[in-house]
């Protein structure tokens, strides 16, 4: 679009000058009378408040004072009957990460002056609905500076008739101030591991390629001897204290040497699989997963794998007469040489330490920053963004955020620029993408893409970061630059020199960075 009237160069538009066109276009399309116009919900912070918020957001971006709560838990839980207490295995874990945990919030609800050592919060975990007592969590610092705690004594009794439940984590600052309440994903309740041959007609308990799993071993089925496959110091270990989640991939058996082609579908016994640590990315060599029965590896079973099945991992190749299997020896991960079963040719004899129980896992993360908030209100419910959908371009572009726990007190921010935001529902927010002019005075001569983080800010200054970012990419145009425009750098080529000065000549490209 050319500048209106003559050759005078118009002033750069404000960050939201295109909103007027959006409103008029929406007004034309608004024909329903049963519902108020969505324009009535477009809002942004008052000017004075917006200036204060922008200053806080800039300080956050400079300080990187993020706080993250990560809950790691199993997908299924086995029910306890009578007086028994069948504790969840692996036990639910909580990790606190980010430099913001050691900063003093402005409202003074956490660290006292000069107190920067140690974790600033304590936690309590239980089941939603209050069906069992909560367990107090004791956080301890890891070598990677994360705080770690696990709830080893949680269980669900047979008096609880639910088929699904959630874990509830409550975090409190040392001084007693409530930080927030955080929920896990849904956990399915089962009575016991299925002993029947699994069918893909009922995939509720099957394990698919690309899903997250945990592996644990119990010598002589004793709970006190439980060891979890984990990673520490760049090596695989068998830990009695901490467990890790691994991505289970199906591997193409006909791959070329050195390649790692993945396959989709449900994992079956006899398949070639690879385990990849979700935190470190460290992998074990490709292995064949085998079903275990009566401490024997079954070589002729190809049924789908189910939750809490016992299995073994055989390394391909090796001498005939018995395969080599993944095994633990105290805290070390070693190889075990199996021997042929004298009675059945399709079985190999294993030891206790090479028999693993497999279970699917889930994790949920909550990220925020309390260091710049101006009120002691809890951070929950923490909004979670799952998807971004871009609409329009040219005169106006809107971005819809899909997720959960949204409310009318949230504003979308692109870097340190607030966007006009409309609350639609607890699962949807819509915002107007700010002009690229808002990110610098040299916007007319934008030579490289500008990427800014997408975050949500509550009215009291509490910031919720996300894994998403937005990238402005300049469009190359052959139109000559308007008179009066500043001279481009001497090394600019003809196309980039002629980038149009109006926002209508900027393309938007959306990138998701996990």
LINQUIZI-V279293 format. One record per pair of residues at least 24 apart in sequence whose C-alpha atoms are under 6 Angstrom apart, sorted by the first residue. I is the first residue (numbers start at 0). J is the second residue. D is the distance in whole Angstrom. If there is no record, write none. Layout:
# LINQUIZI-V279293
i & j & d
I & J & D
I & J & D
This chain:
# LINQUIZI-V279293
i & j & d
14 & 433 & 5
14 & 434 & 5
14 & 437 & 5
15 & 433 & 6
40 & 421 & 5
41 & 420 & 6
41 & 421 & 5
42 & 419 & 6
42 & 420 & 6
43 & 419 & 5
53 & 415 & 6
56 & 415 & 6
57 & 415 & 6
64 & 98 & 5
64 & 99 & 4
65 & 97 & 5
65 & 99 & 5
65 & 367 & 6
65 & 368 & 5
66 & 97 & 5
66 & 99 & 5
66 & 100 & 6
66 & 366 & 6
66 & 367 & 5
66 & 368 & 6
67 & 95 & 6
67 & 96 & 5
67 & 365 & 6
67 & 366 & 4
68 & 94 & 6
68 & 95 & 5
68 & 364 & 6
68 & 365 & 5
69 & 93 & 6
69 & 94 & 5
69 & 363 & 6
69 & 364 & 4
70 & 362 & 5
70 & 363 & 5
71 & 361 & 6
71 & 362 & 4
72 & 360 & 6
72 & 361 & 6
73 & 359 & 6
73 & 360 & 4
73 & 361 & 6
74 & 186 & 5
74 & 359 & 5
74 & 360 & 5
75 & 186 & 5
75 & 187 & 5
75 & 188 & 6
76 & 188 & 5
77 & 188 & 6
77 & 189 & 5
77 & 190 & 6
77 & 191 & 6
78 & 155 & 5
78 & 156 & 6
78 & 190 & 5
79 & 155 & 6
79 & 156 & 5
79 & 157 & 6
80 & 157 & 5
85 & 154 & 6
86 & 152 & 6
86 & 153 & 5
86 & 154 & 5
87 & 153 & 6
87 & 154 & 6
90 & 150 & 6
90 & 151 & 5
91 & 149 & 6
91 & 150 & 6
92 & 148 & 6
92 & 149 & 4
93 & 147 & 6
93 & 148 & 5
94 & 146 & 6
94 & 147 & 5
95 & 145 & 6
95 & 146 & 5
96 & 145 & 5
104 & 370 & 4
105 & 370 & 6
109 & 172 & 6
119 & 172 & 6
119 & 173 & 6
120 & 171 & 5
120 & 172 & 4
120 & 173 & 5
121 & 170 & 6
121 & 171 & 6
122 & 169 & 6
122 & 170 & 4
123 & 168 & 6
123 & 169 & 5
124 & 167 & 6
124 & 168 & 5
125 & 166 & 6
125 & 167 & 5
126 & 165 & 6
126 & 166 & 5
126 & 167 & 6
127 & 165 & 6
127 & 166 & 6
127 & 167 & 6
162 & 188 & 5
163 & 187 & 5
163 & 188 & 6
177 & 377 & 6
178 & 377 & 5
179 & 377 & 5
179 & 378 & 5
179 & 379 & 5
180 & 379 & 6
192 & 307 & 6
197 & 303 & 6
204 & 305 & 5
204 & 306 & 6
205 & 304 & 6
205 & 305 & 5
206 & 265 & 6
207 & 264 & 6
207 & 265 & 4
207 & 266 & 5
208 & 247 & 6
208 & 248 & 5
208 & 249 & 5
208 & 263 & 6
208 & 264 & 6
208 & 265 & 6
208 & 266 & 6
209 & 246 & 6
209 & 247 & 5
209 & 248 & 5
210 & 246 & 6
210 & 247 & 6
211 & 244 & 6
211 & 245 & 5
211 & 246 & 4
211 & 359 & 6
211 & 360 & 5
212 & 244 & 6
212 & 245 & 5
212 & 358 & 5
212 & 359 & 4
212 & 360 & 5
213 & 244 & 5
213 & 357 & 6
213 & 358 & 5
214 & 356 & 6
214 & 357 & 5
215 & 355 & 6
215 & 356 & 5
216 & 355 & 5
218 & 351 & 6
236 & 330 & 6
236 & 331 & 5
236 & 332 & 6
237 & 330 & 4
237 & 331 & 6
244 & 277 & 6
245 & 274 & 6
245 & 275 & 5
245 & 276 & 4
245 & 277 & 5
246 & 274 & 6
246 & 275 & 5
247 & 273 & 6
247 & 274 & 5
248 & 272 & 5
248 & 273 & 5
266 & 303 & 6
267 & 301 & 5
267 & 302 & 5
267 & 303 & 4
267 & 304 & 5
268 & 301 & 5
268 & 302 & 6
269 & 301 & 6
286 & 312 & 6
286 & 313 & 5
286 & 314 & 5
287 & 312 & 6
287 & 313 & 5
288 & 312 & 5
294 & 349 & 6
295 & 347 & 5
295 & 348 & 5
295 & 349 & 6
296 & 346 & 5
296 & 347 & 5
297 & 346 & 5
298 & 345 & 5
298 & 346 & 6
306 & 358 & 5
307 & 356 & 6
307 & 357 & 5
307 & 358 & 5
308 & 356 & 6
308 & 357 & 6
309 & 355 & 5
309 & 356 & 4
310 & 354 & 6
310 & 355 & 5
311 & 354 & 5
311 & 355 & 6
325 & 353 & 6
326 & 352 & 5
326 & 353 & 4
327 & 352 & 5
366 & 463 & 6
366 & 464 & 6
367 & 462 & 5
367 & 463 & 4
367 & 464 & 6
368 & 462 & 5
369 & 461 & 6
372 & 459 & 6
372 & 460 & 5
372 & 461 & 5
373 & 459 & 6
393 & 503 & 4
394 & 503 & 5
396 & 432 & 6
397 & 430 & 6
397 & 431 & 4
397 & 432 & 6
398 & 429 & 6
398 & 430 & 5
399 & 428 & 6
399 & 429 & 4
400 & 427 & 6
400 & 428 & 5
401 & 426 & 6
401 & 427 & 5
402 & 426 & 5
408 & 457 & 6
408 & 458 & 6
409 & 456 & 6
409 & 457 & 5
410 & 455 & 6
410 & 456 & 5
411 & 454 & 6
411 & 455 & 5
412 & 453 & 6
412 & 454 & 5
412 & 455 & 6
413 & 451 & 6
413 & 452 & 6
413 & 453 & 5
414 & 451 & 5
414 & 452 & 5
443 & 500 & 5
448 & 472 & 4
466 & 512 & 6
466 & 513 & 5
467 & 511 & 5
467 & 512 & 5
469 & 509 & 5
470 & 508 & 6
470 & 509 & 6
471 & 507 & 5
472 & 506 & 6
472 & 507 & 6
473 & 505 & 5
474 & 505 & 6
474 & 506 & 6
